[in-house]
């Protein structure tokens, strides 16, 4: 083979390899969302979104002027309704991942009951809370988070699960940090996103004074509006929704 033919042969081989590499890069980018996806969406929006919110007294709106209307969950639901989402709110004060507040009201138990109601079959689930689990160890809370997510997925195959962990103003206290971390770690292990007011520092010493109700535990009407707005922003980013 002459030198010219050898050079031409190598040029052809190099060209083929370059094409294969480029094709592989395109496949990897497409599979991962890559630079071709800039809407921030990481979760699928169901054709007919039905959102179930399971939460504690923050979802009840304790401390607000009109708890039924001013709680964060209702305010968020009102926003998502404009986008065609149907929402059901299951709120019970004092409850949590491990704390049933004197009855069968842990999140796992409430999810099991919700699955018996055929009138509303959710395809998106938000599990909000953790502050009431302060008497449990972080490991115990983390295990309950994992089991609750697994239960929801067994009951409603294909459901998208979002965790909304430890509520403010507990984010200003040291006891919330280990629980918040345990909840976030368990959610991550279960491949469920965690909207985390503690980690994101939604509350500061200045804003807490304005947003904390007189009992020092719950929120004012303004506080729930603020939390709802922050939640809607994070939740909308997860699903690529209009804000």
WOZI-V143586 format. One record per helix or strand of 2 or more residues. SS is the DSSP state (A for helix, B for strand). FROM is the first residue (numbers start at 1). TO is the last residue. If there is no record, write none. Layout:
# WOZI-V143586
ss=[SS & SS]
from=[FROM & FROM]
to=[TO & TO]
This chain:
# WOZI-V143586
ss=[A & B & A & A & A & B & A & B & A & A & B & A & A & B & A & A]
from=[3 & 50 & 57 & 67 & 72 & 86 & 107 & 124 & 131 & 138 & 160 & 170 & 174 & 193 & 205 & 221]
to=[32 & 55 & 60 & 70 & 81 & 91 & 114 & 128 & 133 & 155 & 164 & 172 & 189 & 195 & 211 & 239]
